Amino acid sequence: MSDLQILFEHIFYNDDFIKILASTAVGALVGLEREYRSKSAGLRTFTLISVGCTIFTILSEKMGMKASPDRIAANVVTGIGFLGAGVIFKMDDRVKGLTTATIIWVTASLGMAIGDGHILLSFLGTTVVYVVLGLFVKLEVIMEKYGRTRNYKIVCDYTPEVYRKLESIFEQCNLTAKREKQTITKETLTSNWSVRGRSSKHDKLVKKLMADKDIRELEY
């Protein structure tokens, strides 16, 4: 047997090499889904997260003392939290990026599972991630047809009767409205509402509000 064959067998039959390949596949599978949906973290990010967590877990077992072989791996969970926080941001009174941050956390766990030798468990977890991200999105669409919450920002002339008028419009559209932040500047009211109901009712509400001459701006 030549030295090249020995080297080949040493590399490709090495447990660590198999773990790195498996973590690359898992990270890429999750990353492809995020890339397809044009999220802030995509293919490269999730692949590197998975591989990095696998390497840290392997090193934790190799470098850790017998009494605490998980001392490095334990800090991966803390470190990944800072990475996840980087993709969460607030825009127009809404929090964005929570799902991506959660998937970063889950991908780290998949990589750690591979690093500890639980490759089948990691691929099973990846399957669950795809089911949640794919099937559950369709379920959310179906559920939204029967009931969804929208945040409306309405700018209009302020009068003492304006709240009663807005509440009446919501009632006419068979929607449940909750009054949020209200800002009055001179004679102008900036009114924020959290409104829940069927999608068809929301469409009806938008048409009514757009047809109202007293409403200057509408945002939702």
BAVO-885509 format. One record per atom (N, C-alpha, C): x negated, y, z; residue in one letter. Coordinates in steps of 0.2 Angstrom, whole numbers, plus 5000, padded with zeros to 4 digits. Layout:
XYZa ...
END
This chain:
499649945000m 500050005000m 499650065000m 499750114995s 499350174995s 499450225000s 499050265001d 499150325006d 499750365005d 499850374998l 500450414996l 501050374998l 501150314997q 501750274999q 501850275007q 501250275010i 501250275018i 501550345020i 501250395017l 501550465018l 502250475017l 502450445011f 503150445009f 503650415014f 503450355016e 503850315021e 503850355027e 503350385029h 503250415036h 503750475036h 503750515030i 504150575030i 504950555029i 505050515024f 505750505023f 506150455027f 505750415031y 506050365036y 505950395043y 505750455044n 505750495050n 506350515053n 506550505059d 507250525062d 507350595061d 506750635063d 506850715063d 506950735056d 506650705051f 506850725044f 507550715042f 507750655044i 508450635042i 508950685046i 508750705052k 509150755056k 509250825052k 508650845050i 508550905046i 509050905040i 508950855036l 509350845030l 510150845032l 510350815037a 511050815039a 511250875041a 510850915045s 511050985047s 511051035042s 510651025037t 510651065031t 511351055027t 511550995026a 512150975023a 512751005027a 512750995033v 513351015037v 513351095037v 512851125038g 512851205037g 513051225031g 512851195025a 513051215018a 513751205017a 514051145020l 514751135019l 515151185022l 514951205028v 515351265032v 515251325028v 514651345026g 514451405023g 514751415016g 514851355013l 515251365006l 515951385007l 516251365012e 516951385013e 516951465015e 516551485019r 516451555021r 516251595015r 515851575011e 515551605005e 516151615000e 516551564999y 517151564995y 517651614997y 517751625003r 518151675005r 517851745006r 517251755004s 516851815004s 516751845011s 516651805016k 516551835022k 515851855024k 515751895029s 515051925030s 514551875031s 514651825034a 514151765035a 514351715030a 513851695026g 514051645021g 513551585021g 513451555015l 513051495014l 512451495017l 511951545016r 511351545019r 511351545026r 511751595029t 511851605036t 512051545040t 512551505038f 512751445041f 512251385041f 511951385035t 511451335034t 510851345039t 510651405039l 510051415044l 510251405051l 510851425053i 511151415060i 511151345062i 511451305057s 511451235058s 510751205059s 510251215054v 509651195054v 509251215061v 509351275062g 508951305068g 509151275074g 509851265075c 510051235081c 509851155082c 509751125076t 509551055076t 508751055078t 508351105076i 507651105077i 507551115085i 507951165087f 507951185094f 508051125099f 508651085097t 508851035101t 508250975101t 507950965095i 507450915094i 506850935099i 506651005098l 506051025102l 506251025109l 506851035111s 507051035118s 506950965121s 507050905117e 506950845120e 506250825120e 505850855115k 505150835114k 504750875119k 504950935121m 504550985125m 504750985132m 505350975133g 505650975140g 505450925144g 505350945151m 505150895156m 505750835156m 505550785159k 505950725160k 506550745164k 506450795169a 507050815173a 507450855170a 507250895165s 507650945161s 507550945154s 507650895150p 507550885143p 507950935139p 508450965142d 508951005138d 508851085140d 508251095143r 508151165145r 508151215139r 507851195133i 507851245127i 508551245124i 508851185123a 509451175120a 510051215124a 509951215130a 510451255134a 510451325132a 509951355131n 509851425129n 510151445122n 510251395118v 510451405111v 511151425111v 511551405116v 512251425117v 512351495118v 511851525123t 511851595125t 511651635119t 511051615115g 510851645110g 511351655104g 511651605103i 512151605097i 512751655098i 512851665105g 513351715106g 513251785104g 512551805104f 512351865102f 512451875094f 512351815091l 512351815084l 513051825082l 513551785085g 514251785084g 514551855085g 514251895090a 514551955092a 514352005086a 513851995082g 513652035077g 514152045071g 514551995070v 515051995065v 515752015067v 515852035073i 516452055076i 516452135075i 516952165073f 516952235072f 517752255072f 517852325074k 518552345075k 518652395069k 519152385065m 519352425060m 520152445060m 520252505060d 520952525060d 521352495065d 521152495071d 521452465077d 521552395077d 521152355073r 521152285072r 520452255073r 520452205076v 519752165077v 519652115071v 519152125068k 518952085062k 518352035064k 518351985061g 517751935061g 517751885067g 518351885070l 518351835076l 518351765073l 518651745068t 518551675065t 517851665063t 517551705060t 516851695057t 516451685063t 516451725069a 516051715075a 516251655078a 516851625078t 516951565081t 516651505077t 516651515070i 516351465066i 515651455067i 515351515068i 514551515070i 514451475076i 514851485081w 514851445087w 514951375086w 515451355082v 515551285081v 514951255077v 514751295072t 514151265068t 513551255072t 513451295077a 512851285081a 512951225085a 513551205087s 513751145091s 513651085086s 513751095080l 513651035075l 512951025074l 512551075073g 511851065073g 511551035079g 511751055085m 511451025091m 511650955091m 512250935089a 512450865089a 511950825085a 511850855079i 511350815075i 510650805078i 510450865081g 509750865084g 509750815090g 510350795093d 510350745098d 510450675096d 510550675089g 510650605086g 511350585084g 511850635086h 512550615084h 512750645077h 512450615072i 512550635065i 513250625063i 513550565065l 514250545063l 514750595067l 514650615073l 515050655076l 515050725073l 514450745071s 514350815068s 514750815061s 514750765057f 515150765051f 515850755052f 516050725057l 516750725059l 516950795061l 516550825065g 516750895067g 516750945061g 516350935056t 516350975050t 517050965046t 517250895046t 517950885043t 518450915047t 518450925053v 518950955057v 518951035055v 518351055055v 518251135053v 518651145046v 518551105041y 518851115035y 519651105035y 519851055039v 520551055040v 520851115043v 520551135048v 520751195052v 520751255047v 520251265043l 520151325039l 520551325033l 520651265030g 521051255024g 521851245025g 521951195029l 522751175030l 523051225035l 522751255040f 523051295045f 523151365041f 522751385036v 522851445033v 523551445029v 523651385026k 524351375023k 524951375028k 524751345034l 525351345039l 525451415041l 524951455042e 525051525044e 525451565039e 525351555032v 525651585027v 526451565028v 526551505029i 527251485030i 527551515036i 527251515041m 527451545047m 527551625047m 527151655043e 527251725042e 527851745038e 528151695034k 528751715031k 529351715035k 529251675041y 529851675046y 529751725052y 529151745052g 528951795058g 528251815058g 528151885057r 527451905057r 527451975061r 526851995063t 526852055067t 526352105063t 526652165061r 526252215058r 526152275062r 525652315061n 525552375065n 525652435060n 526152475062y 526252535057y 526052595060y 525752635056k 525552705058k 526052755054k 526452795057i 526952835054i 526752905056i 526652955051v 526553025052v 527153055049v 527453095054c 528053135052c 528153195056c 528653235054d 528853295058d 529153275065d 528853315070y 529153295077y 529753335079y 530253295081t 530853325084t 531053275090t 531453305094p 531653255100p 532053195098p 532353195092e 532753135090e 532353085085e 531653105084v 531253065080v 531252985082v 531152975088y 531052905091y 531652865090y 532252905091r 532852865090r 532952845083r 532752895079k 532852885071k 532452825069k 531752825071l 531352765069l 531552705072l 531852705078e 532052635081e 532652615078e 533052665075s 533652645071s 533552615065s 532952635062i 532752605055i 532452535056i 532152525062f 531852455063f 532452415065f 532952435068e 533552395069e 533952375063e 534052425059q 534352415052q 534052355048q 533352355049c 532952305045c 532952235049c 533252235055n 533252175059n 532552155061n 532152205064l 531452195066l 531452215073l 530952185077t 530852205084t 530252245084t 530352305087a 529752355087a 529552375094a 528952385095k 528652405101k 528252465100k 528352515104r 528052575103r 527352575106r 526852595102e 526152595104e 525952665105e 525352685103k 525052755104k 525452805100k 525552865104q 525952915101q 525552975101q 525453015096t 525053075096t 525453135093t 525553185097i 525853245095i 525353305094i 525353335088t 524953385086t 525353445083t 525453495087k 525953555085k 526653525084k 526753525077e 527453495075e 527453425072e 526853395072t 526753335069t 526653275074t 526953215072l 526953155076l 526553105073l 526053075076t 525753015073t 525952955078t 526452915075s 526752865079s 526452795077s 526252755082n 526052685080n 526552635083n 526752585079w 527152535081w 526952465080w 527052425084s 526952345083s 527652315081s 527752295075v 528352275073v 528352195071v 528852155073r 528852085072r 529452065068r 529452025063g 529951995060g 529751965053g 530251945049r 530151905043r 529751955038r 529451925033s 529051965028s 529552005024s 530151975022s 530652005018s 530852075022s 530952065028k 531152125032k 530652175032k 530052155033h 529552205033h 529552245026h 529652215021d 529652245014d 530252295014d 530752275017k 531352315017k 531252375021k 530852365026l 530652425031l 530252475027l 529752445023v 529252495020v 529652535015v 530152505011k 530452545006k 530852595010k 531152585015k 531552635019k 531152695021k 530552675024l 530152725027l 529852765021l 529652735015m 529452775010m 529952825007m 530552805007a 531152845004a 531352905009a 531052895015d 531252955020d 530853015019d 531153065018k 530853135016k 530453165022k 530653145028d 530353175034d 529653135035d 529553085032i 528953045034i 528353065029i 527853085032r 527253115027r 526753065025r 526653015030e 526152965029e 526352895032e 526152845028l 526352775031l 525752735030l 525552695035e 524952655035e 525152595039e 524952535036y 525152465039y 524652415037y 
END
